[in-house]
């Protein structure tokens, strides 16, 4: 997909999501809505969803709302792409997941991935947004900037 097309789709998605979620404070509802809208908007999104920080198990993510095939139930911080994003609090853009050290294959058809930390208004990591694609090299700076901006707009208010 060309950068201009991608930017236009992200702008549409952001407008839709801001409109739909305005005033909503329930985090699972927000996550479910974001997952749905993004997965419907982008053809190259194979799996779209959240892994939430488990408040009962330190440094562990547990699957949250998502759209796609069966996800891994739990992911330790520091393990795989999601765990790396959680432990560093930095977005991970991975062109080839099979080359990523410690990659966790929740679905073997995934070939590229982007994982964005979700930080709340108090500065706490509450989840990561995980988006997978069956194509290699699906995600770039356009995706990173748009998804980071969207997570900040929706969850850090």
N, C-alpha and C positions, 0 to 999 in steps of 0.2 A: 504494500500500500504506500502511495506517495505521501510525503510529509504534509502537504497542504490538505489532502483528504483526511489524514489522521487528525490534524489539528482541528479541522472543522467538526469532525465527529466528537472529539473531546469537548469542544465548546458546546455542542448540542447536549451532550450527556451532562455536562456541568449545569447548564441552564435547567434541564429537566430535573436533575437531582436536587438542586437548590430549591426549586419551586415545590417539588413533592415533599421534601423533608423539612421545610421551614417550620420552626416551632416544635418539631419532634425531638424528644430527649431520650427515648428508649433506644439504647444502643443496639440490641439485637434487631429491632425493627429497622433501624438505619442501615445496619450491615446487610440485612436481607434485601432491602430496596436497592442499595448500591450494587450488590452482586447481580441482581436481576437486570437492572438497567444496563450495566456495563456488558454483561454477557450477551444481551440482546443486540446491543449497538455495534459490537466488533466481531466480525466473522472469524478473525484469527485467534480469538479467545476460546480456548478449549475447556479450561477450568478456571472459575472466577470465584474467589471467596476469602474468608477470613479464618485465621487461626488466632484464637484469643489467649491472652496471658491467663493461665490458670491461677486463681487467687489462693488455691489450696496446695499447689505443688510449685515450689519456688523454681524459677527458671525453666518452665515447661509451657508449651503451647498446646491448646486443645482445639480441635476443629470446631468452627462456628458456622454461621450461615454461609452457604455457597450454592453455586450452580455448576453442575458437571457430574462426572463419574465419582465413584466412591473416593473420598479423601482419606489420608492417614488420620488416625484418631489423635495421636499425640506426637509432638516433636520437641525434643530437648533444645534449649537455647544452645547455639553454637554448632548444631548439627544440620547439615543440608542448607539449602538456600534460605528457607524460612527461618531456621535457627540462627543463621549468620546475620540476617536482617534484624532479628530480635536482639541478639547479643551486642551488635555494633550500633543499633539504632540508625543504620544507614541503608538506603535503598540498594538492592542487589539487582543488577541487570545481567542476565546470563544468556549468552548466545547459544551455548551448547551445554545443557545440564549434565550430559554424560561426562564432560570434562571437568565438572565442578567437584572439588575434593569433598567427599562425604555426602554426595548427593543422595537423597532418599527418593526412590522411585515409587511414588504412590500410584502412578499409572505409567507404564512403560512407554506409552505413546507420546508422552511429553518430551519435547526436544529443546524448548527454550522457555525462559521464565523471568518474571519480574516480581519482586517482593518489596513492598513499601511498608515501613513501620507506621503504625497508627498511634499518634500521641494525643492525649486528651488536653483539655484546657489547663489542667494542673501540671502539665509537663510529664505525665506518666505514660509509659508504654502500655497500651491496653490490648493491642493486637498487631497482626501484620495482615496486609492485603496481599494475597497470592494470586497471580494470574499466570496460567500456563498456556503454551501453544504447541501444536503438533509439528509446526514448522521450525526449522533452525533460524536463529537471528531475527525473531519477530519483533523484539522490543528494542527501543533506542531512547535517545534523550527526549524526544517528543513525548513518549509514553511516561518516562520518569517524571518530567516536569509536570505534565498534566495530572498524573495520579497523585503525586505528592501534594499538589495544590488542592486537588479534590478532597483528599484525606484531611488536610488542614481545615478546609472550609466546612466540611461535614462534622468532624469529630473534635475540633479544638475550639469550639465556640463557647 
